């Protein structure tokens, strides 16, 4: 009796699903042909010499990069070792990424 009731409920749910489906509009605005072909104006970025301008990235120091790589390898060992998940390994990796841009 319970099995028959459960099957009936599932059948009722499946048959009611297409009724609950909504025909929603397509999101976003459609562009006209002139809008599609026209290019957007690109803003020029002014080159300033103010105190808040970004600094040039530092030049690569090969000796420091090699030392950071060796430190990273010694701190982390292999990928499956427990040392690979330690704080020392994370710090060595951060130093390696900073020294070797």
TORMI-14233 format. One record per residue: x, y, z of N, C-alpha, C, O, CB in turn; residue number from 1. Coordinates in Angstrom, 1 decimal, padded with zeros to 4 digits. Atoms other than C-alpha are relative to their C-alpha. Glycine has a CB too. Example, Ala and Ser with C-alpha at 12.3 -4.5 7.8 and 13.67 -1.06 7.14 Angstrom:
<recs>
     nc1     nc2     nc3    cac1    cac2    cac3     cc1     cc2     cc3     oc1     oc2     oc3    cbc1    cbc2    cbc3    i
   000.9  -001.2   000.0   012.3  -004.5   007.8   000.9   001.2   000.0   001.9   001.2   000.7  -001.0   000.0   001.2    1
  -000.9  -001.1   000.0   013.7  -001.1   007.1  -000.8   001.1   000.8  -000.3   002.2   000.9   000.4   000.5  -001.4    2
</recs>
This chain:
<recs>
     nc1     nc2     nc3    cac1    cac2    cac3     cc1     cc2     cc3     oc1     oc2     oc3    cbc1    cbc2    cbc3    i
   000.8  -001.2   000.0   000.0   000.0   000.0   000.9   001.3   000.0   000.6   002.2  -000.8  -000.9   000.0   001.2    1
  -000.9  -001.1  -000.1   002.8   002.4   000.9   000.8   000.2  -001.3   001.0   001.3  -001.7   001.0  -000.1   001.2    2
  -000.8   000.0   001.2   004.8   001.5  -002.2  -000.9   000.6  -001.1  -000.4   001.4  -001.9   000.5  -001.4  -000.4    3
   000.9  -000.5   001.0   001.8   002.3  -004.4  -000.2   001.5   000.2  -000.3   002.2  -000.8  -001.4  -000.8   000.1    4
   000.1  -001.4  -000.3   001.3   005.6  -002.7   001.2   000.8  -000.4   001.1   001.9  -000.9  -000.4   000.2   001.5    5
  -001.2  -000.6   000.3   004.9   006.5  -003.1   000.2   000.1  -001.5   000.6   001.2  -002.1   001.2  -000.7   000.6    6
  -000.1   000.0   001.4   004.9   005.6  -006.8  -001.0   001.0  -000.6  -000.7   001.7  -001.5  -000.3  -001.4  -000.6    7
   001.0  -001.0   000.5   001.7   007.7  -007.3   000.5   001.4   000.3   000.3   002.3  -000.6  -001.3  -000.3   000.7    8
  -000.5  -001.3  -000.3   003.3   010.7  -005.6   001.1   000.4  -000.9   001.2   001.5  -001.4   000.5   000.1   001.5    9
  -001.1  -000.2   000.9   006.4   010.4  -007.7  -000.5   000.3  -001.4   000.0   001.2  -002.1   001.0  -001.1  -000.1   10
   000.6  -000.2   001.3   004.3   010.1  -010.9  -000.7   001.4   000.0  -000.6   002.1  -001.1  -001.0  -001.1  -000.3   11
   000.7  -001.3  -000.1   002.3   013.2  -009.8   001.1   001.1  -000.1   000.8   002.1  -000.8  -000.8   000.2   001.2   12
  -001.0  -001.0   000.0   005.5   015.2  -009.2   000.6   000.1  -001.4   000.9   001.2  -001.9   001.1  -000.3   001.0   13
  -000.6   000.0   001.3   007.0   014.2  -012.6  -000.9   000.6  -001.0  -000.5   001.4  -001.9   000.4  -001.4  -000.4   14
   001.0  -000.6   001.0   003.8   015.1  -014.5  -000.2   001.5   000.3  -000.6   002.2  -000.7  -001.3  -000.8   000.1   15
   000.2  -001.4  -000.3   003.6   018.5  -012.7   001.2   000.8  -000.3   001.1   002.1  -000.4  -000.4   000.2   001.4   16
  -001.2  -000.8   000.2   007.2   019.5  -013.5  -000.1   000.9  -001.3   000.3   002.1  -001.2   001.2  -000.9  -000.2   17
   000.1  -000.9   001.2   006.5   020.8  -017.1  -000.9   001.2   000.2  -000.8   002.2  -000.4  -000.4  -000.8  -001.2   18
   000.9  -001.1  -000.3   003.7   022.9  -015.7   000.7   001.1   000.7   000.4   002.3   000.5  -001.3  -000.5   000.8   19
  -000.7  -001.0  -000.8   006.0   024.7  -013.3   001.1   000.7  -000.8   001.6   001.7  -000.3   000.6  -000.7   001.2   20
  -001.0  -000.6   000.7   008.5   025.5  -016.0  -000.5   001.4  -000.5  -001.6   001.5  -000.9   000.4  -000.9  -001.2   21
   000.3  -001.3   000.4   008.6   029.2  -016.9   000.7   000.4  -001.3   001.8   000.0  -001.5   000.3   001.0   001.1   22
  -000.6  -000.4   001.2   009.3   030.8  -020.2   000.6   001.4   000.3  -000.1   002.4   000.1  -001.0   000.1  -001.2   23
  -000.6  -001.2  -000.4   011.7   033.5  -019.0   000.6   000.7  -001.2   001.1   000.1  -002.1   001.1  -000.3   001.1   24
  -000.6  -000.8   001.1   013.0   036.3  -021.2   001.5  -000.2   000.0   002.1  -000.5   001.1  -000.3   001.5   000.0   25
  -001.4   000.1   000.1   016.6   036.2  -022.4   000.7   001.2   000.8   000.3   002.3   000.6   000.5   000.1  -001.5   26
  -000.6  -001.0  -000.8   018.8   038.1  -019.9   000.9   000.9  -000.9   001.5   000.5  -001.9   000.9  -000.6   001.1   27
  -000.9  -000.9   000.8   020.7   041.2  -021.2  -000.8   000.7  -001.0  -001.9   000.4  -001.4   001.1  -000.8  -000.6   28
   000.6  -000.8   001.0   019.9   043.8  -023.7   000.6  -000.4  -001.4   001.8  -000.6  -001.5   000.2   001.5   000.3   29
  -000.5   000.3   001.3   020.1   043.1  -027.4   000.5   001.2  -000.7   000.0   002.3  -000.5  -001.2  -000.6  -000.9   30
  -000.6  -001.1   000.7   022.3   045.3  -029.5  -000.4   000.2  -001.4  -000.7  -000.9  -002.1   001.6  -000.1   000.1   31
   000.4  -000.2   001.3   021.3   046.9  -032.7   001.2  -000.1  -000.9   002.4  -000.2  -000.4  -000.6   001.5  -000.2   32
  -001.2   000.1   001.0   023.5   046.6  -035.9   001.0   001.1   000.2   002.2   000.8   000.2  -000.6  -000.1  -001.4   33
  -001.0  -001.0  -000.2   025.0   050.0  -035.5   000.8  -000.1   001.3   002.0   000.2   001.3  -000.7   001.4  -000.1   34
  -000.7   000.2  -001.3   025.9   049.3  -031.9   001.0  -001.1   000.0   002.0  -001.0   000.6  -001.0  -000.2   001.1   35
  -001.0   001.1   000.1   027.5   046.0  -032.8   001.2   000.4  -000.8   002.3  -000.1  -000.5  -000.7  -001.2  -000.6   36
  -001.2  -000.3   000.9   029.7   047.5  -035.5   000.8   001.1   000.5   002.0   001.2   000.2  -000.5   000.3  -001.4   37
  -000.8  -001.1  -000.5   030.7   050.6  -033.7   001.0  -000.5   001.1   000.6  -001.3   001.9  -000.9   001.1   000.5   38
  -001.0   000.3  -001.1   033.8   050.4  -031.5  -000.2   000.9   001.2  -000.6   002.1   001.0   001.5   000.1  -000.6   39
   000.1  -000.8  -001.2   033.8   051.6  -028.0   001.2   000.9   000.1   002.3   000.5  -000.2  -000.2  -000.9   001.3   40
  -001.2  -000.8  -000.2   036.0   054.5  -027.2   000.8  -000.5   001.2   000.3  -000.8   002.2  -000.5   001.5   000.3   41
  -000.9   000.4  -001.1   039.0   053.5  -025.2   000.6   001.2   000.7   001.0   002.1   000.0   001.1  -000.9  -000.6   42
  -000.6  -001.1  -000.8   040.2   055.7  -022.4   001.5  -000.2   000.0   002.0  -001.3   000.1  -000.6   000.0   001.4   43
  -001.5   000.0  -000.1   043.8   056.6  -022.5   000.4   000.2   001.5  -000.2   001.0   002.2   000.6   001.2  -000.8   44
  -000.5  -000.1  -001.4   045.7   056.1  -019.2   001.1   001.0   000.0   002.1   000.9  -000.7   000.4  -001.4   000.5   45
  -001.1  -001.0   000.0   047.7   059.2  -018.4   001.2  -000.6   000.7   001.1  -001.3   001.7  -000.5   001.3   000.8   46
  -001.2   000.4  -000.6   051.3   058.6  -017.6   000.5   001.1   000.9   001.0   002.2   000.4   001.1  -000.3  -001.1   47
  -000.4  -001.0  -000.9   052.1   060.5  -014.5   001.3  -000.3   000.8   001.7  -001.5   000.7  -001.1   000.4   001.0   48
  -001.1   000.2  -000.8   055.1   060.9  -012.2  -000.3   000.3   001.4   000.6   000.7   002.2   001.2   000.8  -000.5   49
   000.4  -000.3  -001.3   053.2   061.3  -009.0   000.5  -001.1   001.0   001.1  -002.1   000.6  -001.5   000.1   000.1   50
  -000.5   000.9  -001.0   054.0   059.6  -005.7  -000.8  -001.3   000.1  -000.3  -002.3   000.7   000.0   000.6   001.4   51
   000.8   001.2  -000.1   051.2   057.1  -006.1   000.0  -000.9  -001.3  -000.8  -001.8  -001.4  -001.4   000.4   000.3   52
  -000.1   000.8   001.2   052.1   055.8  -009.5   000.7  -001.3   000.3   001.6  -001.4   001.1   000.8   000.8  -001.1   53
  -000.6   001.3  -000.2   053.0   052.1  -009.7   001.5   000.0  -000.4   001.9   000.6  -001.4  -000.7  -001.1  -000.7   54
  -001.4   000.1   000.2   056.7   051.3  -009.5   000.3  -001.0  -001.1  -000.5  -002.0  -001.2   000.8  -000.3   001.3   55
  -000.4   001.0   000.9   058.5   049.4  -012.2   000.3  -001.3   000.7   000.9  -001.2   001.8   001.2   000.5  -000.9   56
  -000.3   001.2  -000.7   058.8   045.7  -011.3   001.6  -000.2   000.1   002.3   000.2  -000.8  -000.5  -001.2  -000.8   57
  -001.4   000.1  -000.2   062.2   044.9  -009.9   000.7  -001.0  -001.0   000.0  -001.9  -001.5   000.4  -000.5   001.4   58
  -000.7   000.8   000.9   064.8   043.3  -012.1   000.3  -001.4   000.7   000.5  -001.4   001.9   001.3   000.6  -000.5   59
  -000.2   001.3  -000.5   065.4   039.6  -011.7   001.5  -000.2   000.4   002.4   000.1  -000.3  -000.3  -001.1  -001.0   60
  -001.4   000.2  -000.5   068.4   038.7  -009.5   000.1  -001.5   000.0  -000.5  -002.3   000.7   000.1   000.5   001.5   61
  -000.1   001.5   000.2   069.5   035.2  -010.7   000.5  -000.7   001.3   000.1  -001.8   001.5   001.0  -000.2  -001.1   62
  -000.5   000.6  -001.2   071.5   034.5  -007.5  -001.0  -000.2   001.1  -001.1  -001.2   001.7   001.2   000.8   000.5   63
   001.1   000.1  -001.0   068.6   035.3  -005.2  -001.1  -001.0  -000.4  -001.6  -001.7   000.4  -000.6   001.4   000.2   64
   001.0   000.9   000.5   066.2   033.4  -007.4   000.5  -001.5   000.2  -000.3  -002.3   000.6  -000.2   000.2  -001.5   65
  -000.5   001.3  -000.2   068.4   030.3  -007.3   000.0  -000.4   001.5  -000.3  -001.6   001.8   001.5  -000.2  -000.6   66
   000.0   000.3  -001.5   068.8   030.5  -003.5  -001.4  -000.2   000.5  -001.6  -001.1   001.3   000.6   001.2   000.7   67
   001.4   000.2  -000.4   065.0   030.9  -003.1  -000.5  -001.4  -000.5  -001.3  -002.0   000.2  -000.8   001.1  -000.5   68
   000.4   001.3   000.6   064.5   027.8  -005.4   000.5  -001.1   000.9  -000.2  -002.1   001.1   000.4  -000.1  -001.4   69
  -000.6   001.1  -000.9   066.9   025.7  -003.3  -000.7   000.0   001.4  -000.9  -001.1   001.9   001.5   000.2   000.1   70
   000.7  -000.1  -001.3   065.3   026.9  -000.1  -001.4  -000.7  -000.1  -001.8  -001.4   000.8  -000.1   001.4   000.5   71
   001.3   000.5   000.2   061.9   026.0  -001.5   000.0  -001.6  -000.1  -000.8  -002.3   000.5  -000.7   000.6  -001.3   72
  -000.1   001.4   000.1   063.0   022.5  -002.5   000.4  -000.7   001.3  -000.1  -001.8   001.6   001.1  -000.3  -001.1   73
  -000.4   000.6  -001.2   064.7   021.8   000.8  -001.1   000.1   001.1  -001.2  -000.8   001.9   001.3   000.7   000.6   74
   001.1  -000.2  -001.0   061.7   023.1   002.8  -001.2  -000.9  -000.3  -001.8  -001.4   000.6  -000.4   001.4   000.1   75
   001.2   000.7   000.3   059.0   021.3   000.9   000.3  -001.5  -000.3  -000.7  -002.3  -000.2  -000.6   000.6  -001.2   76
  -000.3   001.4   000.4   060.8   018.1  -000.2  -000.9  -000.4  -001.1  -001.0   000.3  -002.1  -000.1  -001.0   001.2   77
   000.9   000.5   001.1   058.5   016.0  -002.4  -001.4   000.4   000.2  -001.8   000.8   001.3   000.1  -001.5  -000.2   78
   001.4  -000.5   000.0   054.9   016.8  -003.2  -000.8  -000.9   001.0  -001.8  -000.4   001.5  -000.6   000.0  -001.3   79
   000.9   000.9  -000.9   053.6   013.8  -001.1   000.5  -000.1   001.4  -000.1  -000.8   002.2   000.0  -001.4  -000.6   80
  -000.5   000.1  -001.4   055.7   014.4   002.0  -000.8   001.0   000.9  -001.4   001.9   000.4   001.5   000.4   000.0   81
   000.7  -000.9  -000.9   054.1   016.0   005.1   000.6   001.4   000.0  -000.1   002.4   000.3   000.0  -000.6   001.4   82
  -000.6  -001.3   000.0   056.6   018.8   004.8  -000.6   001.0  -001.1  -000.5   002.2  -001.0   001.5  -000.1  -000.2   83
   000.5  -000.8   001.1   054.9   020.0   001.6  -001.2   000.8   000.5  -001.6   001.8  -000.2  -000.4  -000.9  -001.2   84
   001.2  -000.7  -000.5   051.9   021.1   003.7   000.3   000.9   001.3  -000.6   001.2   002.0  -001.1  -001.0   000.3   85
  -000.4  -000.8  -001.2   053.9   023.0   006.4   000.0   001.5  -000.2   000.0   001.9  -001.4   001.3  -000.5   000.5   86
  -000.1  -001.5   000.0   054.1   026.7   007.2   001.3   000.4  -000.6   001.4   001.3  -001.4  -000.1   000.6   001.4   87
  -001.3  -000.3   000.6   057.8   026.6   006.3   000.0  -000.1  -001.5   000.7   000.7  -002.2   001.1  -000.9   000.6   88
   000.1   000.2   001.4   057.0   025.3   002.9  -000.7   001.2  -000.7  -000.4   001.7  -001.7  -000.7  -001.3  -000.4   89
   000.8  -001.1   000.6   054.4   028.0   002.3   000.8   001.3   000.0   000.7   002.0  -001.0  -001.3   000.2   000.8   90
  -000.8  -001.2   000.0   056.8   030.7   003.3   001.1  -000.1  -001.0   001.4   000.9  -001.7   000.6   000.2   001.4   91
  -001.1   000.2   001.1   059.6   029.3   001.1  -000.6   000.2  -001.4   000.1   000.8  -002.2   000.6  -001.4   000.2   92
   000.6  -000.2   001.3   057.2   029.2  -001.8  -000.3   001.5  -000.3  -000.2   002.0  -001.4  -001.3  -000.8  -000.1   93
   000.2  -001.4   000.2   056.2   032.8  -001.2   001.2   000.8  -000.3   001.2   001.7  -001.1  -000.7   000.6   001.3   94
  -001.3  -000.7   000.3   059.8   033.9  -001.1   000.5  -000.3  -001.4   001.0   000.5  -002.1   001.1  -000.4   001.0   95
  -000.4   000.4   001.4   060.5   031.9  -004.3  -000.8   000.8  -001.0  -000.2   001.2  -002.0  -000.2  -001.5  -000.1   96
   000.8  -000.8   001.0   057.6   033.6  -006.1   000.3   001.5   000.0   000.2   002.1  -001.1  -001.5  -000.2   000.3   97
  -000.4  -001.4  -000.1   058.8   037.0  -004.9   001.3   000.2  -000.7   001.6   001.2  -001.3   000.0   000.5   001.4   98
  -001.3  -000.1   000.5   062.4   036.4  -005.9   000.1  -000.3  -001.5   001.0   000.2  -002.2   001.0  -000.9   000.8   99
  -000.1   000.4   001.4   061.7   034.9  -009.3  -001.3   000.4  -000.7  -002.2  -000.4  -000.9   000.1  -001.6  -000.1  100
   001.2  -000.4   000.7   059.1   037.0  -011.1  -000.1  -000.5  -001.4  -001.1  -000.2  -002.1   000.0   001.5   000.0  101
</recs>
